[in-house]
């Protein structure tokens, strides 16, 4: 359990529990541990945030990204609203304008996907190295189902049904569990891993684990991802410019729509299905994935523009 040392400590704990009681997962308590230190350093003891202290907290820090500052300020803004509701007059910082991102997701080509998984399968296996057996399976699962990295690492043994060829994603980002069919080739890959390492595991045990049985970490996954990229001869390009593990999810989305379009399927029906499969709350979120790939798949954009003229209504100027 996280400990706080300022006079606001009990309020941080109450606020986080309050948010969770409303259905929010609220995993990122680190903002409040940092704010707790900040309050101690500035000798703040009275309950009720002042404008001065909020303005100090909101100052941009060296090398801080817009997205980090945005989240940092708005977490405290919402906490201040909570304090007011609890009867402690508190200054509410102004709403920070949503940051504009210039991020363009990396989309693997089909050739790069083949290169990556050939490199995955070339890893040197040793009897005591479960790690190298995990990644040919987990990366195929992420790409084959368009999963977020933590969704894949959080899968329990009881969430994978290889006989009926489906997996269950529980407590995802948007809070809605989903059941996903998996392909025959992916079933065989997961069976190979399961037979070697997870036979006899309990339903509530994690499927992808270290030698000591602990859940694999996203940090270790990313380190192996970079190693496999190098083996595959795929340039990384540096932070924000090359592929990351999440690029598999973007690539799955685009490749899936391309396959649907090539098969002559009606994207009017396919887009909502893909959106549900990905666990998006809205069609707009799925649409963004596709619109950033116009250069690679111009044909999809023609179909999407026709479709979205009906799905997303235009707003006239006043």
Residue pairs with C-beta under 8 A, 6 or more apart in sequence:
2 29
2 32
2 33
3 9
4 10
4 12
4 13
4 32
4 33
4 36
5 36
5 37
5 40
6 36
6 37
6 39
6 40
6 44
6 45
7 39
7 44
7 45
7 46
7 47
8 35
8 36
8 39
8 44
8 47
9 36
11 47
11 79
11 82
11 83
11 86
12 29
12 32
12 35
12 36
12 79
15 32
15 79
15 82
16 26
16 29
16 32
18 82
19 26
20 26
23 175
25 171
25 175
28 75
31 71
31 72
31 75
31 76
32 75
32 79
34 72
35 57
35 76
38 56
38 57
39 53
42 53
42 56
44 53
47 83
47 88
48 83
48 88
48 89
48 90
49 76
49 80
49 83
49 90
49 91
50 91
51 91
53 91
54 76
54 80
54 91
54 93
55 93
57 72
57 73
57 76
57 93
58 69
58 72
58 73
58 93
58 96
60 69
61 69
66 99
66 100
67 99
67 101
69 96
70 96
70 98
70 99
73 93
73 96
74 95
74 96
76 93
77 92
77 93
77 95
77 96
80 90
80 91
80 92
80 93
81 92
83 90
84 90
84 92
103 240
104 292
105 246
105 247
105 250
105 289
105 292
105 293
106 242
106 243
106 244
106 247
106 250
107 247
107 250
107 251
107 254
107 293
107 296
108 116
108 243
108 247
108 248
108 251
110 255
112 232
112 234
113 143
113 251
115 232
115 233
115 234
116 139
116 228
116 229
116 232
116 234
117 136
117 139
117 140
118 232
119 228
119 229
119 231
119 232
120 135
120 136
120 139
120 140
120 228
121 136
122 231
123 132
123 135
123 136
123 228
123 231
124 132
125 132
125 133
126 132
128 211
130 197
130 209
130 210
130 211
131 210
131 211
131 220
131 224
133 193
133 196
133 197
134 193
134 208
134 216
135 221
135 224
135 225
135 228
136 189
136 193
137 189
137 190
137 192
137 193
137 208
138 152
138 153
138 208
138 216
138 221
139 225
139 228
139 245
139 248
140 186
140 189
141 147
141 152
141 155
141 167
141 182
141 186
141 189
141 190
142 148
142 149
142 152
142 245
142 248
142 249
143 248
143 251
143 252
144 182
144 183
144 185
144 186
144 252
145 152
145 167
145 180
145 182
145 186
145 252
145 277
146 248
146 249
146 252
146 253
146 256
146 277
146 278
147 169
147 249
148 172
148 173
148 246
148 249
149 218
149 221
149 245
149 246
150 218
151 169
151 172
151 173
151 279
152 208
153 206
153 208
153 215
153 216
153 217
153 218
153 221
154 170
154 171
154 206
154 215
155 167
155 169
155 206
155 207
155 208
156 170
156 203
156 204
156 205
156 206
156 207
157 194
157 198
157 201
157 202
157 203
157 204
157 205
157 206
157 207
158 202
158 203
158 204
159 167
159 168
159 169
159 170
159 207
160 167
160 168
160 190
160 194
160 207
161 167
161 168
162 187
162 190
162 191
162 194
165 181
165 182
165 183
165 184
165 187
166 179
166 180
166 181
166 182
167 179
167 180
167 182
168 177
168 178
168 179
168 180
169 177
169 178
169 179
169 180
169 279
170 177
171 177
172 178
172 279
173 279
174 279
174 280
174 281
176 279
178 276
178 277
178 279
180 277
182 190
194 207
197 209
198 205
198 207
198 209
201 207
205 213
206 214
206 215
206 216
208 215
208 216
209 215
209 216
210 216
218 245
221 245
222 244
222 245
225 244
225 245
226 236
229 235
229 236
229 242
229 243
230 236
234 243
235 242
236 242
236 243
237 243
249 278
250 289
253 274
253 278
253 286
253 289
253 290
254 289
254 290
254 293
254 296
254 297
254 300
256 274
257 267
257 270
257 271
257 274
257 290
257 297
257 300
258 297
258 299
258 300
260 267
260 270
260 274
261 267
261 297
261 299
261 300
261 303
267 300
267 303
267 304
267 307
268 307
268 310
268 311
271 283
271 286
271 287
271 304
271 307
271 311
272 283
274 286
275 282
275 283
275 285
275 286
278 285
278 286
280 286
283 311
283 312
284 312
287 304
287 308
287 312
290 297
290 300
290 301
290 304
291 301
291 304
293 300
294 301
